[in-house]
Amino acid sequence: MAINAKVSVHIKFCDTKQLVTAVAALKPEVNSSVTHRSNVALQTHDGLLSLTIDAQDTVALRAAVNAYLRWIASTTNVVEVIEQCNLI
């Protein structure tokens, strides 16, 4: 794949449980890409989640960035709600 667009996103998590949950939720998506127009790499280090997204064009890059950021936001919101309800 010829790469024409690339972005790295780094998100600092203060709560380890949220980081672990986000990584677990994202791994299936990273391991089996739905499209051939973008590739995603996921790394963690010292409470930091790093996503590197390579795409063929800016449209594919934008779609991938939006999807991954929504998934991260959703997982952290779910963890917060569960913790507030004392379910975990």
PyMOL Python script that loads the backbone (N, CA, C, O; Angstrom):
from pymol import cmd

cmd.read_pdbstr("""\
ATOM      1  N   MET A   1       0.844  -1.173   0.000  1.00  0.00           N
ATOM      2  CA  MET A   1       0.000   0.000   0.000  1.00  0.00           C
ATOM      3  C   MET A   1       0.890   1.236   0.000  1.00  0.00           C
ATOM      4  O   MET A   1       1.774   1.364   0.847  1.00  0.00           O
ATOM      5  N   ALA A   2       0.669   2.120  -0.915  1.00  0.00           N
ATOM      6  CA  ALA A   2       1.377   3.393  -0.941  1.00  0.00           C
ATOM      7  C   ALA A   2       0.723   4.318   0.087  1.00  0.00           C
ATOM      8  O   ALA A   2      -0.488   4.540   0.059  1.00  0.00           O
ATOM      9  N   ILE A   3       1.530   4.845   0.979  1.00  0.00           N
ATOM     10  CA  ILE A   3       1.004   5.691   2.039  1.00  0.00           C
ATOM     11  C   ILE A   3       1.057   7.149   1.609  1.00  0.00           C
ATOM     12  O   ILE A   3       2.115   7.673   1.259  1.00  0.00           O
ATOM     13  N   ASN A   4      -0.095   7.789   1.641  1.00  0.00           N
ATOM     14  CA  ASN A   4      -0.177   9.201   1.302  1.00  0.00           C
ATOM     15  C   ASN A   4      -0.572  10.068   2.477  1.00  0.00           C
ATOM     16  O   ASN A   4      -0.470  11.293   2.412  1.00  0.00           O
ATOM     17  N   ALA A   5      -1.026   9.436   3.559  1.00  0.00           N
ATOM     18  CA  ALA A   5      -1.451  10.190   4.732  1.00  0.00           C
ATOM     19  C   ALA A   5      -1.118   9.382   5.976  1.00  0.00           C
ATOM     20  O   ALA A   5      -1.289   8.163   6.004  1.00  0.00           O
ATOM     21  N   LYS A   6      -0.642  10.073   7.003  1.00  0.00           N
ATOM     22  CA  LYS A   6      -0.253   9.382   8.228  1.00  0.00           C
ATOM     23  C   LYS A   6      -0.480  10.305   9.417  1.00  0.00           C
ATOM     24  O   LYS A   6      -0.269  11.514   9.327  1.00  0.00           O
ATOM     25  N   VAL A   7      -0.913   9.721  10.532  1.00  0.00           N
ATOM     26  CA  VAL A   7      -1.097  10.492  11.759  1.00  0.00           C
ATOM     27  C   VAL A   7      -0.740   9.605  12.946  1.00  0.00           C
ATOM     28  O   VAL A   7      -0.950   8.393  12.929  1.00  0.00           O
ATOM     29  N   SER A   8      -0.196  10.243  13.972  1.00  0.00           N
ATOM     30  CA  SER A   8       0.049   9.570  15.245  1.00  0.00           C
ATOM     31  C   SER A   8      -0.746  10.307  16.306  1.00  0.00           C
ATOM     32  O   SER A   8      -0.691  11.533  16.408  1.00  0.00           O
ATOM     33  N   VAL A   9      -1.488   9.540  17.094  1.00  0.00           N
ATOM     34  CA  VAL A   9      -2.309  10.095  18.162  1.00  0.00           C
ATOM     35  C   VAL A   9      -1.815   9.493  19.467  1.00  0.00           C
ATOM     36  O   VAL A   9      -1.687   8.275  19.584  1.00  0.00           O
ATOM     37  N   HIS A  10      -1.538  10.343  20.445  1.00  0.00           N
ATOM     38  CA  HIS A  10      -1.055   9.889  21.747  1.00  0.00           C
ATOM     39  C   HIS A  10      -2.029  10.384  22.806  1.00  0.00           C
ATOM     40  O   HIS A  10      -2.290  11.582  22.916  1.00  0.00           O
ATOM     41  N   ILE A  11      -2.564   9.442  23.585  1.00  0.00           N
ATOM     42  CA  ILE A  11      -3.549   9.776  24.608  1.00  0.00           C
ATOM     43  C   ILE A  11      -3.034   9.299  25.957  1.00  0.00           C
ATOM     44  O   ILE A  11      -2.727   8.120  26.132  1.00  0.00           O
ATOM     45  N   LYS A  12      -2.943  10.220  26.908  1.00  0.00           N
ATOM     46  CA  LYS A  12      -2.484   9.892  28.255  1.00  0.00           C
ATOM     47  C   LYS A  12      -3.686   9.483  29.104  1.00  0.00           C
ATOM     48  O   LYS A  12      -4.668  10.220  29.201  1.00  0.00           O
ATOM     49  N   PHE A  13      -3.599   8.301  29.716  1.00  0.00           N
ATOM     50  CA  PHE A  13      -4.640   7.812  30.608  1.00  0.00           C
ATOM     51  C   PHE A  13      -4.157   7.934  32.043  1.00  0.00           C
ATOM     52  O   PHE A  13      -3.061   7.483  32.374  1.00  0.00           O
ATOM     53  N   CYS A  14      -4.962   8.536  32.887  1.00  0.00           N
ATOM     54  CA  CYS A  14      -4.630   8.622  34.314  1.00  0.00           C
ATOM     55  C   CYS A  14      -5.049   7.349  35.038  1.00  0.00           C
ATOM     56  O   CYS A  14      -4.486   7.000  36.076  1.00  0.00           O
ATOM     57  N   ASP A  15      -6.033   6.663  34.488  1.00  0.00           N
ATOM     58  CA  ASP A  15      -6.564   5.447  35.093  1.00  0.00           C
ATOM     59  C   ASP A  15      -6.108   4.237  34.285  1.00  0.00           C
ATOM     60  O   ASP A  15      -6.444   4.103  33.108  1.00  0.00           O
ATOM     61  N   THR A  16      -5.341   3.361  34.925  1.00  0.00           N
ATOM     62  CA  THR A  16      -4.821   2.170  34.251  1.00  0.00           C
ATOM     63  C   THR A  16      -5.944   1.263  33.760  1.00  0.00           C
ATOM     64  O   THR A  16      -5.828   0.651  32.699  1.00  0.00           O
ATOM     65  N   LYS A  17      -7.024   1.173  34.524  1.00  0.00           N
ATOM     66  CA  LYS A  17      -8.149   0.323  34.137  1.00  0.00           C
ATOM     67  C   LYS A  17      -8.751   0.792  32.812  1.00  0.00           C
ATOM     68  O   LYS A  17      -9.123  -0.029  31.974  1.00  0.00           O
ATOM     69  N   GLN A  18      -8.847   2.110  32.620  1.00  0.00           N
ATOM     70  CA  GLN A  18      -9.374   2.630  31.364  1.00  0.00           C
ATOM     71  C   GLN A  18      -8.430   2.336  30.202  1.00  0.00           C
ATOM     72  O   GLN A  18      -8.881   2.016  29.103  1.00  0.00           O
ATOM     73  N   LEU A  19      -7.133   2.443  30.438  1.00  0.00           N
ATOM     74  CA  LEU A  19      -6.149   2.149  29.390  1.00  0.00           C
ATOM     75  C   LEU A  19      -6.227   0.685  28.977  1.00  0.00           C
ATOM     76  O   LEU A  19      -6.278   0.371  27.788  1.00  0.00           O
ATOM     77  N   VAL A  20      -6.237  -0.203  29.956  1.00  0.00           N
ATOM     78  CA  VAL A  20      -6.300  -1.644  29.671  1.00  0.00           C
ATOM     79  C   VAL A  20      -7.588  -1.988  28.924  1.00  0.00           C
ATOM     80  O   VAL A  20      -7.574  -2.791  27.991  1.00  0.00           O
ATOM     81  N   THR A  21      -8.687  -1.386  29.334  1.00  0.00           N
ATOM     82  CA  THR A  21      -9.969  -1.639  28.673  1.00  0.00           C
ATOM     83  C   THR A  21      -9.967  -1.116  27.246  1.00  0.00           C
ATOM     84  O   THR A  21     -10.456  -1.789  26.339  1.00  0.00           O
ATOM     85  N   ALA A  22      -9.427   0.067  27.040  1.00  0.00           N
ATOM     86  CA  ALA A  22      -9.365   0.637  25.692  1.00  0.00           C
ATOM     87  C   ALA A  22      -8.509  -0.229  24.766  1.00  0.00           C
ATOM     88  O   ALA A  22      -8.884  -0.474  23.620  1.00  0.00           O
ATOM     89  N   VAL A  23      -7.378  -0.684  25.259  1.00  0.00           N
ATOM     90  CA  VAL A  23      -6.494  -1.534  24.455  1.00  0.00           C
ATOM     91  C   VAL A  23      -7.191  -2.845  24.110  1.00  0.00           C
ATOM     92  O   VAL A  23      -7.135  -3.299  22.967  1.00  0.00           O
ATOM     93  N   ALA A  24      -7.843  -3.449  25.089  1.00  0.00           N
ATOM     94  CA  ALA A  24      -8.554  -4.706  24.839  1.00  0.00           C
ATOM     95  C   ALA A  24      -9.666  -4.524  23.814  1.00  0.00           C
ATOM     96  O   ALA A  24      -9.905  -5.409  22.993  1.00  0.00           O
ATOM     97  N   ALA A  25     -10.348  -3.383  23.857  1.00  0.00           N
ATOM     98  CA  ALA A  25     -11.434  -3.118  22.910  1.00  0.00           C
ATOM     99  C   ALA A  25     -10.913  -2.842  21.506  1.00  0.00           C
ATOM    100  O   ALA A  25     -11.566  -3.184  20.520  1.00  0.00           O
ATOM    101  N   LEU A  26      -9.744  -2.226  21.414  1.00  0.00           N
ATOM    102  CA  LEU A  26      -9.202  -1.852  20.099  1.00  0.00           C
ATOM    103  C   LEU A  26      -8.449  -2.977  19.399  1.00  0.00           C
ATOM    104  O   LEU A  26      -8.382  -3.001  18.170  1.00  0.00           O
ATOM    105  N   LYS A  27      -7.885  -3.904  20.160  1.00  0.00           N
ATOM    106  CA  LYS A  27      -7.050  -4.949  19.544  1.00  0.00           C
ATOM    107  C   LYS A  27      -7.738  -5.721  18.424  1.00  0.00           C
ATOM    108  O   LYS A  27      -7.121  -5.926  17.379  1.00  0.00           O
ATOM    109  N   PRO A  28      -8.986  -6.158  18.590  1.00  0.00           N
ATOM    110  CA  PRO A  28      -9.626  -6.874  17.468  1.00  0.00           C
ATOM    111  C   PRO A  28      -9.721  -6.013  16.209  1.00  0.00           C
ATOM    112  O   PRO A  28      -9.579  -6.517  15.095  1.00  0.00           O
ATOM    113  N   GLU A  29      -9.959  -4.726  16.387  1.00  0.00           N
ATOM    114  CA  GLU A  29     -10.051  -3.827  15.234  1.00  0.00           C
ATOM    115  C   GLU A  29      -8.696  -3.648  14.563  1.00  0.00           C
ATOM    116  O   GLU A  29      -8.608  -3.595  13.336  1.00  0.00           O
ATOM    117  N   VAL A  30      -7.643  -3.555  15.365  1.00  0.00           N
ATOM    118  CA  VAL A  30      -6.300  -3.379  14.823  1.00  0.00           C
ATOM    119  C   VAL A  30      -5.840  -4.650  14.111  1.00  0.00           C
ATOM    120  O   VAL A  30      -5.216  -4.586  13.052  1.00  0.00           O
ATOM    121  N   ASN A  31      -6.153  -5.811  14.704  1.00  0.00           N
ATOM    122  CA  ASN A  31      -5.686  -7.088  14.150  1.00  0.00           C
ATOM    123  C   ASN A  31      -6.387  -7.495  12.871  1.00  0.00           C
ATOM    124  O   ASN A  31      -5.798  -8.193  12.046  1.00  0.00           O
ATOM    125  N   SER A  32      -7.631  -7.078  12.683  1.00  0.00           N
ATOM    126  CA  SER A  32      -8.349  -7.438  11.453  1.00  0.00           C
ATOM    127  C   SER A  32      -8.935  -6.180  10.830  1.00  0.00           C
ATOM    128  O   SER A  32     -10.082  -5.818  11.092  1.00  0.00           O
ATOM    129  N   SER A  33      -8.149  -5.533  10.018  1.00  0.00           N
ATOM    130  CA  SER A  33      -8.571  -4.286   9.390  1.00  0.00           C
ATOM    131  C   SER A  33      -9.764  -4.526   8.474  1.00  0.00           C
ATOM    132  O   SER A  33      -9.786  -5.483   7.700  1.00  0.00           O
ATOM    133  N   VAL A  34     -10.744  -3.651   8.571  1.00  0.00           N
ATOM    134  CA  VAL A  34     -11.956  -3.789   7.766  1.00  0.00           C
ATOM    135  C   VAL A  34     -11.731  -3.315   6.339  1.00  0.00           C
ATOM    136  O   VAL A  34     -12.429  -3.744   5.420  1.00  0.00           O
ATOM    137  N   THR A  35     -10.783  -2.455   6.157  1.00  0.00           N
ATOM    138  CA  THR A  35     -10.535  -1.885   4.843  1.00  0.00           C
ATOM    139  C   THR A  35      -9.068  -2.000   4.472  1.00  0.00           C
ATOM    140  O   THR A  35      -8.203  -2.062   5.346  1.00  0.00           O
ATOM    141  N   HIS A  36      -8.797  -2.027   3.214  1.00  0.00           N
ATOM    142  CA  HIS A  36      -7.415  -2.081   2.737  1.00  0.00           C
ATOM    143  C   HIS A  36      -6.830  -0.670   2.561  1.00  0.00           C
ATOM    144  O   HIS A  36      -5.670  -0.515   2.181  1.00  0.00           O
ATOM    145  N   ARG A  37      -7.637   0.339   2.838  1.00  0.00           N
ATOM    146  CA  ARG A  37      -7.191   1.724   2.617  1.00  0.00           C
ATOM    147  C   ARG A  37      -6.435   2.317   3.792  1.00  0.00           C
ATOM    148  O   ARG A  37      -5.839   3.386   3.661  1.00  0.00           O
ATOM    149  N   SER A  38      -6.447   1.634   4.958  1.00  0.00           N
ATOM    150  CA  SER A  38      -5.702   2.150   6.109  1.00  0.00           C
ATOM    151  C   SER A  38      -5.183   1.010   6.972  1.00  0.00           C
ATOM    152  O   SER A  38      -5.757  -0.079   7.009  1.00  0.00           O
ATOM    153  N   ASN A  39      -4.090   1.284   7.661  1.00  0.00           N
ATOM    154  CA  ASN A  39      -3.494   0.352   8.613  1.00  0.00           C
ATOM    155  C   ASN A  39      -3.288   1.089   9.923  1.00  0.00           C
ATOM    156  O   ASN A  39      -2.972   2.279   9.934  1.00  0.00           O
ATOM    157  N   VAL A  40      -3.470   0.371  11.033  1.00  0.00           N
ATOM    158  CA  VAL A  40      -3.348   0.992  12.344  1.00  0.00           C
ATOM    159  C   VAL A  40      -2.382   0.187  13.199  1.00  0.00           C
ATOM    160  O   VAL A  40      -2.440  -1.042  13.225  1.00  0.00           O
ATOM    161  N   ALA A  41      -1.493   0.884  13.896  1.00  0.00           N
ATOM    162  CA  ALA A  41      -0.589   0.269  14.864  1.00  0.00           C
ATOM    163  C   ALA A  41      -0.926   0.834  16.230  1.00  0.00           C
ATOM    164  O   ALA A  41      -1.186   2.029  16.370  1.00  0.00           O
ATOM    165  N   LEU A  42      -0.920  -0.029  17.240  1.00  0.00           N
ATOM    166  CA  LEU A  42      -1.292   0.350  18.595  1.00  0.00           C
ATOM    167  C   LEU A  42      -0.139   0.023  19.527  1.00  0.00           C
ATOM    168  O   LEU A  42       0.402  -1.083  19.491  1.00  0.00           O
ATOM    169  N   GLN A  43       0.237   0.987  20.366  1.00  0.00           N
ATOM    170  CA  GLN A  43       1.300   0.769  21.352  1.00  0.00           C
ATOM    171  C   GLN A  43       0.907   1.438  22.662  1.00  0.00           C
ATOM    172  O   GLN A  43       0.164   2.419  22.681  1.00  0.00           O
ATOM    173  N   THR A  44       1.425   0.880  23.768  1.00  0.00           N
ATOM    174  CA  THR A  44       1.223   1.503  25.071  1.00  0.00           C
ATOM    175  C   THR A  44       2.563   1.603  25.779  1.00  0.00           C
ATOM    176  O   THR A  44       3.450   0.768  25.601  1.00  0.00           O
ATOM    177  N   HIS A  45       2.686   2.651  26.588  1.00  0.00           N
ATOM    178  CA  HIS A  45       3.902   2.829  27.386  1.00  0.00           C
ATOM    179  C   HIS A  45       3.635   3.865  28.472  1.00  0.00           C
ATOM    180  O   HIS A  45       3.274   5.007  28.187  1.00  0.00           O
ATOM    181  N   ASP A  46       3.817   3.449  29.711  1.00  0.00           N
ATOM    182  CA  ASP A  46       3.679   4.361  30.860  1.00  0.00           C
ATOM    183  C   ASP A  46       2.370   5.149  30.859  1.00  0.00           C
ATOM    184  O   ASP A  46       2.375   6.370  31.018  1.00  0.00           O
ATOM    185  N   GLY A  47       1.258   4.453  30.679  1.00  0.00           N
ATOM    186  CA  GLY A  47      -0.039   5.119  30.723  1.00  0.00           C
ATOM    187  C   GLY A  47      -0.414   5.870  29.465  1.00  0.00           C
ATOM    188  O   GLY A  47      -1.414   6.588  29.440  1.00  0.00           O
ATOM    189  N   LEU A  48       0.383   5.711  28.418  1.00  0.00           N
ATOM    190  CA  LEU A  48       0.142   6.420  27.162  1.00  0.00           C
ATOM    191  C   LEU A  48      -0.298   5.425  26.094  1.00  0.00           C
ATOM    192  O   LEU A  48       0.349   4.398  25.891  1.00  0.00           O
ATOM    193  N   LEU A  49      -1.374   5.724  25.429  1.00  0.00           N
ATOM    194  CA  LEU A  49      -1.856   4.931  24.302  1.00  0.00           C
ATOM    195  C   LEU A  49      -1.474   5.663  23.027  1.00  0.00           C
ATOM    196  O   LEU A  49      -1.840   6.823  22.837  1.00  0.00           O
ATOM    197  N   SER A  50      -0.739   4.985  22.155  1.00  0.00           N
ATOM    198  CA  SER A  50      -0.304   5.598  20.897  1.00  0.00           C
ATOM    199  C   SER A  50      -0.890   4.831  19.725  1.00  0.00           C
ATOM    200  O   SER A  50      -0.721   3.617  19.611  1.00  0.00           O
ATOM    201  N   LEU A  51      -1.577   5.551  18.863  1.00  0.00           N
ATOM    202  CA  LEU A  51      -2.124   5.002  17.624  1.00  0.00           C
ATOM    203  C   LEU A  51      -1.385   5.647  16.460  1.00  0.00           C
ATOM    204  O   LEU A  51      -1.239   6.868  16.407  1.00  0.00           O
ATOM    205  N   THR A  52      -0.927   4.830  15.540  1.00  0.00           N
ATOM    206  CA  THR A  52      -0.348   5.342  14.309  1.00  0.00           C
ATOM    207  C   THR A  52      -1.207   4.820  13.171  1.00  0.00           C
ATOM    208  O   THR A  52      -1.367   3.611  13.003  1.00  0.00           O
ATOM    209  N   ILE A  53      -1.748   5.728  12.403  1.00  0.00           N
ATOM    210  CA  ILE A  53      -2.651   5.356  11.313  1.00  0.00           C
ATOM    211  C   ILE A  53      -2.027   5.788   9.996  1.00  0.00           C
ATOM    212  O   ILE A  53      -1.718   6.962   9.794  1.00  0.00           O
ATOM    213  N   ASP A  54      -1.849   4.825   9.107  1.00  0.00           N
ATOM    214  CA  ASP A  54      -1.346   5.063   7.756  1.00  0.00           C
ATOM    215  C   ASP A  54      -2.510   4.826   6.797  1.00  0.00           C
ATOM    216  O   ASP A  54      -3.220   3.827   6.915  1.00  0.00           O
ATOM    217  N   ALA A  55      -2.704   5.732   5.861  1.00  0.00           N
ATOM    218  CA  ALA A  55      -3.824   5.591   4.934  1.00  0.00           C
ATOM    219  C   ALA A  55      -3.419   5.986   3.524  1.00  0.00           C
ATOM    220  O   ALA A  55      -2.433   6.694   3.315  1.00  0.00           O
ATOM    221  N   GLN A  56      -4.201   5.512   2.563  1.00  0.00           N
ATOM    222  CA  GLN A  56      -3.935   5.817   1.162  1.00  0.00           C
ATOM    223  C   GLN A  56      -4.313   7.250   0.809  1.00  0.00           C
ATOM    224  O   GLN A  56      -3.738   7.848  -0.100  1.00  0.00           O
ATOM    225  N   ASP A  57      -5.278   7.789   1.531  1.00  0.00           N
ATOM    226  CA  ASP A  57      -5.731   9.152   1.241  1.00  0.00           C
ATOM    227  C   ASP A  57      -6.291   9.783   2.504  1.00  0.00           C
ATOM    228  O   ASP A  57      -6.482   9.109   3.516  1.00  0.00           O
ATOM    229  N   THR A  58      -6.552  11.074   2.438  1.00  0.00           N
ATOM    230  CA  THR A  58      -7.022  11.791   3.630  1.00  0.00           C
ATOM    231  C   THR A  58      -8.437  11.386   4.041  1.00  0.00           C
ATOM    232  O   THR A  58      -8.783  11.472   5.220  1.00  0.00           O
ATOM    233  N   VAL A  59      -9.251  10.950   3.094  1.00  0.00           N
ATOM    234  CA  VAL A  59     -10.603  10.504   3.436  1.00  0.00           C
ATOM    235  C   VAL A  59     -10.533   9.242   4.294  1.00  0.00           C
ATOM    236  O   VAL A  59     -11.223   9.140   5.308  1.00  0.00           O
ATOM    237  N   ALA A  60      -9.709   8.290   3.893  1.00  0.00           N
ATOM    238  CA  ALA A  60      -9.533   7.059   4.665  1.00  0.00           C
ATOM    239  C   ALA A  60      -8.888   7.354   6.009  1.00  0.00           C
ATOM    240  O   ALA A  60      -9.243   6.740   7.015  1.00  0.00           O
ATOM    241  N   LEU A  61      -7.944   8.290   6.035  1.00  0.00           N
ATOM    242  CA  LEU A  61      -7.289   8.668   7.291  1.00  0.00           C
ATOM    243  C   LEU A  61      -8.303   9.269   8.263  1.00  0.00           C
ATOM    244  O   LEU A  61      -8.336   8.897   9.435  1.00  0.00           O
ATOM    245  N   ARG A  62      -9.109  10.176   7.789  1.00  0.00           N
ATOM    246  CA  ARG A  62     -10.120  10.829   8.629  1.00  0.00           C
ATOM    247  C   ARG A  62     -11.114   9.807   9.166  1.00  0.00           C
ATOM    248  O   ARG A  62     -11.477   9.856  10.342  1.00  0.00           O
ATOM    249  N   ALA A  63     -11.553   8.890   8.324  1.00  0.00           N
ATOM    250  CA  ALA A  63     -12.511   7.868   8.761  1.00  0.00           C
ATOM    251  C   ALA A  63     -11.901   6.985   9.849  1.00  0.00           C
ATOM    252  O   ALA A  63     -12.566   6.675  10.838  1.00  0.00           O
ATOM    253  N   ALA A  64     -10.663   6.584   9.678  1.00  0.00           N
ATOM    254  CA  ALA A  64     -10.001   5.732  10.665  1.00  0.00           C
ATOM    255  C   ALA A  64      -9.780   6.475  11.983  1.00  0.00           C
ATOM    256  O   ALA A  64     -10.039   5.930  13.056  1.00  0.00           O
ATOM    257  N   VAL A  65      -9.307   7.706  11.903  1.00  0.00           N
ATOM    258  CA  VAL A  65      -9.077   8.505  13.118  1.00  0.00           C
ATOM    259  C   VAL A  65     -10.393   8.679  13.875  1.00  0.00           C
ATOM    260  O   VAL A  65     -10.441   8.464  15.086  1.00  0.00           O
ATOM    261  N   ASN A  66     -11.451   9.061  13.181  1.00  0.00           N
ATOM    262  CA  ASN A  66     -12.749   9.252  13.830  1.00  0.00           C
ATOM    263  C   ASN A  66     -13.246   7.967  14.481  1.00  0.00           C
ATOM    264  O   ASN A  66     -13.739   7.992  15.608  1.00  0.00           O
ATOM    265  N   ALA A  67     -13.120   6.854  13.784  1.00  0.00           N
ATOM    266  CA  ALA A  67     -13.587   5.575  14.328  1.00  0.00           C
ATOM    267  C   ALA A  67     -12.820   5.205  15.595  1.00  0.00           C
ATOM    268  O   ALA A  67     -13.426   4.855  16.608  1.00  0.00           O
ATOM    269  N   TYR A  68     -11.501   5.281  15.544  1.00  0.00           N
ATOM    270  CA  TYR A  68     -10.703   4.886  16.709  1.00  0.00           C
ATOM    271  C   TYR A  68     -10.917   5.835  17.883  1.00  0.00           C
ATOM    272  O   TYR A  68     -10.982   5.378  19.024  1.00  0.00           O
ATOM    273  N   LEU A  69     -11.026   7.112  17.646  1.00  0.00           N
ATOM    274  CA  LEU A  69     -11.274   8.050  18.747  1.00  0.00           C
ATOM    275  C   LEU A  69     -12.654   7.833  19.373  1.00  0.00           C
ATOM    276  O   LEU A  69     -12.813   7.952  20.588  1.00  0.00           O
ATOM    277  N   ARG A  70     -13.644   7.516  18.546  1.00  0.00           N
ATOM    278  CA  ARG A  70     -14.982   7.209  19.084  1.00  0.00           C
ATOM    279  C   ARG A  70     -14.944   5.942  19.927  1.00  0.00           C
ATOM    280  O   ARG A  70     -15.549   5.893  20.998  1.00  0.00           O
ATOM    281  N   TRP A  71     -14.232   4.906  19.453  1.00  0.00           N
ATOM    282  CA  TRP A  71     -14.137   3.657  20.220  1.00  0.00           C
ATOM    283  C   TRP A  71     -13.436   3.889  21.556  1.00  0.00           C
ATOM    284  O   TRP A  71     -13.852   3.346  22.580  1.00  0.00           O
ATOM    285  N   ILE A  72     -12.387   4.685  21.548  1.00  0.00           N
ATOM    286  CA  ILE A  72     -11.673   4.988  22.795  1.00  0.00           C
ATOM    287  C   ILE A  72     -12.592   5.746  23.748  1.00  0.00           C
ATOM    288  O   ILE A  72     -12.669   5.407  24.929  1.00  0.00           O
ATOM    289  N   ALA A  73     -13.278   6.751  23.261  1.00  0.00           N
ATOM    290  CA  ALA A  73     -14.201   7.530  24.100  1.00  0.00           C
ATOM    291  C   ALA A  73     -15.310   6.641  24.659  1.00  0.00           C
ATOM    292  O   ALA A  73     -15.675   6.756  25.829  1.00  0.00           O
ATOM    293  N   SER A  74     -15.834   5.768  23.830  1.00  0.00           N
ATOM    294  CA  SER A  74     -16.912   4.875  24.280  1.00  0.00           C
ATOM    295  C   SER A  74     -16.443   3.940  25.384  1.00  0.00           C
ATOM    296  O   SER A  74     -17.144   3.762  26.380  1.00  0.00           O
ATOM    297  N   THR A  75     -15.278   3.346  25.224  1.00  0.00           N
ATOM    298  CA  THR A  75     -14.798   2.406  26.240  1.00  0.00           C
ATOM    299  C   THR A  75     -14.507   3.116  27.560  1.00  0.00           C
ATOM    300  O   THR A  75     -14.812   2.587  28.629  1.00  0.00           O
ATOM    301  N   THR A  76     -13.919   4.305  27.491  1.00  0.00           N
ATOM    302  CA  THR A  76     -13.644   5.015  28.747  1.00  0.00           C
ATOM    303  C   THR A  76     -14.934   5.457  29.417  1.00  0.00           C
ATOM    304  O   THR A  76     -15.027   5.441  30.644  1.00  0.00           O
ATOM    305  N   ASN A  77     -15.928   5.851  28.636  1.00  0.00           N
ATOM    306  CA  ASN A  77     -17.228   6.223  29.210  1.00  0.00           C
ATOM    307  C   ASN A  77     -17.897   5.029  29.876  1.00  0.00           C
ATOM    308  O   ASN A  77     -18.479   5.171  30.951  1.00  0.00           O
ATOM    309  N   VAL A  78     -17.826   3.870  29.265  1.00  0.00           N
ATOM    310  CA  VAL A  78     -18.428   2.671  29.843  1.00  0.00           C
ATOM    311  C   VAL A  78     -17.741   2.315  31.163  1.00  0.00           C
ATOM    312  O   VAL A  78     -18.416   1.987  32.138  1.00  0.00           O
ATOM    313  N   VAL A  79     -16.423   2.376  31.203  1.00  0.00           N
ATOM    314  CA  VAL A  79     -15.690   2.079  32.443  1.00  0.00           C
ATOM    315  C   VAL A  79     -16.106   3.054  33.540  1.00  0.00           C
ATOM    316  O   VAL A  79     -16.315   2.641  34.681  1.00  0.00           O
ATOM    317  N   GLU A  80     -16.229   4.342  33.217  1.00  0.00           N
ATOM    318  CA  GLU A  80     -16.636   5.338  34.213  1.00  0.00           C
ATOM    319  C   GLU A  80     -18.032   5.056  34.755  1.00  0.00           C
ATOM    320  O   GLU A  80     -18.255   5.156  35.962  1.00  0.00           O
ATOM    321  N   VAL A  81     -18.965   4.707  33.891  1.00  0.00           N
ATOM    322  CA  VAL A  81     -20.332   4.421  34.324  1.00  0.00           C
ATOM    323  C   VAL A  81     -20.357   3.176  35.207  1.00  0.00           C
ATOM    324  O   VAL A  81     -21.025   3.152  36.241  1.00  0.00           O
ATOM    325  N   ILE A  82     -19.632   2.158  34.797  1.00  0.00           N
ATOM    326  CA  ILE A  82     -19.599   0.920  35.590  1.00  0.00           C
ATOM    327  C   ILE A  82     -18.994   1.177  36.965  1.00  0.00           C
ATOM    328  O   ILE A  82     -19.483   0.656  37.967  1.00  0.00           O
ATOM    329  N   GLU A  83     -17.937   1.974  37.016  1.00  0.00           N
ATOM    330  CA  GLU A  83     -17.310   2.298  38.305  1.00  0.00           C
ATOM    331  C   GLU A  83     -18.248   3.119  39.184  1.00  0.00           C
ATOM    332  O   GLU A  83     -18.287   2.908  40.396  1.00  0.00           O
ATOM    333  N   GLN A  84     -19.002   4.047  38.605  1.00  0.00           N
ATOM    334  CA  GLN A  84     -19.951   4.856  39.374  1.00  0.00           C
ATOM    335  C   GLN A  84     -21.073   4.017  39.963  1.00  0.00           C
ATOM    336  O   GLN A  84     -21.591   4.313  41.040  1.00  0.00           O
ATOM    337  N   CYS A  85     -21.436   2.970  39.246  1.00  0.00           N
ATOM    338  CA  CYS A  85     -22.515   2.093  39.715  1.00  0.00           C
ATOM    339  C   CYS A  85     -21.977   0.982  40.611  1.00  0.00           C
ATOM    340  O   CYS A  85     -22.734   0.118  41.055  1.00  0.00           O
ATOM    341  N   ASN A  86     -20.672   1.002  40.877  1.00  0.00           N
ATOM    342  CA  ASN A  86     -20.018  -0.008  41.718  1.00  0.00           C
ATOM    343  C   ASN A  86     -20.216  -1.422  41.186  1.00  0.00           C
ATOM    344  O   ASN A  86     -20.394  -2.363  41.960  1.00  0.00           O
ATOM    345  N   LEU A  87     -20.186  -1.569  39.863  1.00  0.00           N
ATOM    346  CA  LEU A  87     -20.345  -2.892  39.265  1.00  0.00           C
ATOM    347  C   LEU A  87     -19.016  -3.621  39.140  1.00  0.00           C
ATOM    348  O   LEU A  87     -18.991  -4.838  38.958  1.00  0.00           O
ATOM    349  N   ILE A  88     -17.907  -2.885  39.237  1.00  0.00           N
ATOM    350  CA  ILE A  88     -16.592  -3.536  39.209  1.00  0.00           C
ATOM    351  C   ILE A  88     -15.740  -3.022  40.340  1.00  0.00           C
ATOM    352  O   ILE A  88     -14.594  -3.446  40.492  1.00  0.00           O
TER     353      ILE A  88
END
""", "prot")
cmd.dss("prot")
cmd.show_as("cartoon", "prot")
cmd.util.cbc("prot")
cmd.orient("prot")
